[in-house]
Amino acid sequence: MQFRLRSVKARREAVCRLPLICVLALSLCGCSRLPELTPPSGAPCTEATEFCLRPFPARPWRAVHTIHISGPFGHESSVVGVTVVDPASRSIRAVILSLEGVTLFDASSRAGEITVHRAVPPLDRKGFPEGLMHDVSLMFLVPRGTLTQTGRNDEGCLVCRWRDDPSGATDLIFARPDEWQILRYDNGHTLRRELEAAALPGEPLALRIRFSCRGVAGYSLDLGLLEAESLTEYEALFSP
């Protein structure tokens, strides 16, 4: 699968073509508790599994996003994120830059081990690297655990469900083939994180992502894709 490099102008033109209905459709498919699913009728297991993997590119890739952060107590800020992902090894490199190009945070995750290369306050606080890598993994990697169920929820949306007991469950919900939602539940079946994404037809990465973390110190991220490219495994190892 090859990525087409996107310029800022091309991205803006593409955003204008995305229908508003995609946001409305995705919002209708969410709920705060793990829902019961109606089993699919007639779809072979292999076809269902392939469909469930569509939002997750299989080859290594690098992408640049604009990120608008809405934090607790009304705090807002904007940064640029550079992300490198190798799906086969589940390796991640995440870099956060100021709008002026200053590196605020740089960390990598390989084989479950996180290495922080640079972090400036307040991004150097305890637990931030682990939380960030968890969120990036949820956005761009196939959910951990086992794909245990496919079916439809009460709104008629197609749902793929992974369970990684005892941690919890992850639902991937399709409003349309190129519009999806990811809901992450804890082991008490309470919704903790949710993502809404929309891509142009045939594109391997979402053009826009809305990510929310629930809780007392909840926050949300709005990501806009600036550019993306596929990498070799060697390039992914030494990027960005």
N, C-alpha and C positions, 0 to 999 in steps of 0.2 A: 504494500500500500504506500503510495507516494503522496507527500504533502505539497501543496502549491503555496509558494511564499506569498504572504499577504502584505501589501503596503497599507499605511494608515488610511489613505484615500479609498482603497478598495474595500477595506473593512467597513468604513462609514457608509459607502454605497450599498454594501450587502446588508447592513443593519436596517437601512431604510426599506429593504425588500421583505424583511421578516414580518409576518402578520402579527398584529396585536392579539389575535385569537389564541396564539400559542401560549401566551402567559396565562390567559383566562382558563384555557383547557387544563393546563398543568395544575393550577390552583384548585380546580375541582376534584383532583384525584388524590389529595392529601388527607390524612387524618392523624390523630395524636396517639392512637393505639394500634397495635398490630392487627390488621383486619383479616377476616376469613376470606379465602379465595375460592372461586368457582373453577373447577378443573377445566382445561381447554377441551374443545371437542375436535378430535380427529387429527390434530397436528402431530406429526412424528416427533419423538423426543429429540432427535438430532437437529431438526429444523428449529425447534424451540430453543435449544441451547445456542445455536448459531445466532439467532435473533437476540438473545440475551447478552451476547458479547459485542454487539454492534457499536456501542458507545466507547469501547476500549481498544484503541489501536494496538496491534500485536507487535509492531516494530518499534525500536527506540525512536524517540522524537525529542525535539526541543521547541518550546513555544515562549512567546513574549506576550504578556497581558497587561492592560491597565487594570488597576485594582482600586476600587473605592471601598473604604472601610467605615462601617457604622458601628461604633462601639457603645459600651454602657454609658449612661448619663448624657447621651446626645453627642458624644465625641465623634468627629468625622475627620478622615484624612484620605489622601490619594497617593498611591505609590505605583511603581512598575515592578512586575514580577517576571523573572526568567526561570523557567522550569525545564529540567531535563529528566526524562523517565525512560528506564529500560524495563519493559513489562516482564520479560523472561526472568530476570533476577529480582524484580520488584525493587530496583534501586531508584533513588530519587535524589536530585540535586535541586535545591530551592534557593534562589537569590532574590532578595527584596532591595530595590533601589529607590532612592528619592527621585522626585521629578527632575532634579538637577543632575542625576546620574551617580550620586554617592551611594556606595554599598552600605546598607543598614544591617543586613542580615545575610548570612551565607552558611548553609549547612547541607550535609549529605547523609543519606540513609542507605546502608548496604547490609544485607543479611540481618536486619533488625537492629544493627548498631548505628547510632546517630553520632556524627562528628560535626561540631560547630566550628566553622572556619573564621567567622567574624560575627559579632553581635554588638550593637550599640544600644544603650538604654533608650526606651524601656524593653527592647527586644532581647535583652540578656537575662530577663528574669527566669527563675526556676520553672521548669515545665513548659516553657514556650516552644522550644524546638520539638519536643515530643508531640505537643498539640498541633503544631503546624504540619509536621510530617503526616500525622494521622489524617488531617483534613485534606492534604494534597493527595494522599493515597485514596481517600474516599471519592475525590473528584475524578481521578484519572486512571485508577487501577481496578481490575476485576475484584469485586469484594472478596475478602478472606472467607474461608470456610467452604461449605459444600452447597452447590445449587440443588436445593431440595424440592423446589416446587415452582410450577408455572401455572398461571390461571388468570382470572379476571376478578377485579374488586367490584364493589357495589356500583361504581360509576361506569363499569364496562371497560375500564382500562386494563391492558395487558400488564401482568405483574410477573417478574422473575424474583424469586426469594432465595437468598443465601442465609444459611445458619452457621455460626461459628461459636457454638456453645463452649463454655458458659458465658461468653461475652455478650451475645445478643443475636440480632438478625438484621439483614439489609434487604430492602425492597427496591428493585429497579422498575419503574412504572413508565409505560409508554403512552402518552396521549396521542402521538403520531409517530411514524418511523424516525423522524428527525427531531423529535421533541421528547425529552424524558425527564424524569424526576427520580432522585435517589433519597430514600428515607432510611435513616439509621436508628434502630431501636436498641435499648439496653436489655439486659437479661430479665428485666421486669416488664418488657414489652412497652416501655414508654419511649416516645419519640424524642431523640436528643439532637439529631442533626438532619437537615434537609437541604436538598439541592434541586434547582430547576435549571434546565439547560435547553438551548435551541441551537441547531446547526443548519447550515445550508444543505440541501439534498446532496448526498454522496460524499460530504466532507467528513473526515475522520475525527475532527475535534470540534467541540461546541464553539459557536461564535460568541455566545453570551452565556454566562453562568451566574446564578444567584444562589449564594450559599449562606445558610443560617445555622447558628449554634444556639440552642435554647438553654435557659437557665438564668440565675440571678445576674451573672456577668455575661449574658448572651451578646452575640455580635453577628453582623452579617457582612458578606463580601460580595461586591458586584464586579465580575471579571469581563473584560472585553478583549477578544483576541486581536492582537496587532499583526503577528506573523507566526508561522510555524513551519518546521521542516523535519523530514525524516533523517535519521542518523544511522550509521553503522554501529555495531556494538563497541568497536574501538573508539569511535568518536564520542559515544555516550559516556564512556569511562572517563574521558578527560575533559568533558564539557562542564560548565559553559566556558 
